[in-house]
Amino acid sequence: MNEVALTREQREFATKWHNLIYAFLNEKELSEEEYYDVVVFGFLRAIKRYFAEPDLLQYSFSTIAWQAMQQSLSAHCRAQNSKKRKAHTVSLHSVTYGYDYLPLLSASDRLMMQLETELLLHDLAQRATRQQMAVVQMKSAGYNVREIARTQSIPMKKVQELLSEIRDLLTVVCHE
């Protein structure tokens, strides 16, 4: 989105039409907490376009805004369903043959995998510090380095060092 702030006139216009955002979310049956931040950018983009492009004045602002909010929502959904968010992961319980991965565990072995994972974490906890275990738990829950650093109030470099130490500990635990 264009980083130029709204003019006073545009801000007043946005205030007047702000309830349109809630109408859009309600019509689509979307949670305000989850989707407000997604569609508001389409709404603001529509305001800027409506003031900058005289041809749009022949249409109702609500039509322009609705379409822009729909575009923002669609872009968000595409991003959430992208390949990077649906990437194939490989378990420690897999055997590699060249670059192909062959999972050793079938669906019926899920409980055994969960047990092995818990035992591995238990063995790791005996050797790791509290801070290292906190990082392991956050990393396994899907947090990235930046999120872990912010939550633990430590620099990102320290998180990376802790992860490296944990890898070394994990290697020792796995080879015993």
N, C-alpha and C positions, 0 to 999 in steps of 0.2 A: 504494500500500500504506500501511496505517496506520503512522505514524512512531513509535508507542510501542514501546519496547524490550521484548523477551521477559522474562518473569519468570524467576527462578532455576529454578523447577519446569519452565517451558516450555523453557528452555535444556537442561536435563537430558533432557527428553523428545525434543528435537530431536537431541541427541547419540545417544540410543538408536536413533532411526529414520533417522539420516542416510544410511545405506547404501541406503535406499529411493530416494534421488535417483539414485544410480548404477544401480540396478536399472531404473529408469524409462528412463534414457538408453540403457542397453544393450538393453532391450526394443525401443526405438524406433530402435535403431542410429544414435544421434546422437553426435557428437563431444563429449566432456566439455569440451574447451577452448572450443568455440563455444557450447554450449547450457547448461552448468551455471548460468551467471549468469541465464539465462532462466527455468529451471524452479525454481531455488531459492526464488524469490519466491512461487511457488505453494505450495511446501512450507511455507514460513514462514506464509503466509496460512492454510493448512490447520491448522497448530498453533494459531494464535490462535483460529480458529473452533471447533476441537475443544474447547478449554478454555472458550470463551465461550458455546457453544450446547449445553446439556445433551441436546437431542434427537439430536445426532450421536453420542453415546456408544453408541447401539444398533448402530452400524456399526464395522467395523474401521477403525483410523486409516489403514491403508494404502489403503483404498478412498477415503477422503476426500482424502488427500494425492495419490493418483494422479489423481483427477479435477481437483484444483486445479492440479497440474503440467501436465496436458493443456490446461487453460484458458489457462495462461500461455504454453504453446507455441503454441496456436492464435492468441492475441492477437499474439504476436511475428510469426508467419507472415503474419497479416493486415496488420500494420504494414509488413513488408518488401515486400509486394505492393501497397501503396497507390499511388494515382495520383502522389503527389509523388515516389515512388521510381522511377516508370516514365514520367516526364514526357517529352514530345516535345521534342527539342532542334533548334535551327535552326542550320545551318552558316553560316559566313561566305560560303560558296559558294552562297548562295541568293538569289533575287530576291524582293522583297516586292511584292505587289499589294494595297494596302489593308492588311488584317490577315491575309491569307492568305499562306502561304509556299509557293513552288514550287521544290523542289530542282532545281538545274541538273544535278547529277551523278547518273548512273545507277550501278547496281552494277558495271558494266564500267569505270567511271571511278575506282574506288577507289584504284588505284595512282597515278593522276594527282593525286587529292586529297591523298594521303599525301605525294607529292613537293612539291606546292605548299605544304603545311603545313610541311614540313621547310625549304624555301627561305625561307618567311616567318619561321620561328623563327631561321634562320641570319642573315637580315638584321636581325632584332630583336636578336639577340645581339651584333651589332657596335655597337649603340647603347646597350644596357642594361648596368647594373652587374651584378656577380655576384649580389648580393642580389636584384635585380629578376628576374633569370633563374631563380633558385632559387624565387621566389614563382610565376613563370609555370609552371614545371615542376610544382610541387605543385598549383597551381590546375587545370592541364590534366589532372592525374591524379585530380582529383575531391575534393581536400581543401577544406574550407571555411576561412573567415578565422580562426576560433578555432584550428583544427588547425594551420594554417600558422604562426600566431603562437606557439603552444606549441612546435612543432618548431624554428622558427628563433630562439626565445628573444627575440622582439620583441613590443611591444604590438600589440594588434589595430588600433589607430588607424594605426600605422606600416604594417601590412600593407595597409590600405585606401588609404593614401597611395601606396604602391608600386604597387598595382593601378591607381590613377588615372594615375600617371606612365606605366605600361606601356601603358594605353589611348591616351594621347597619343602615345607613341612608335609604337605600332601604326598609328595614324591617319597619321602621317608616312610610315611605311614603305609602307603600302598605297597612298598617293597619289603616290608617286614613280614 
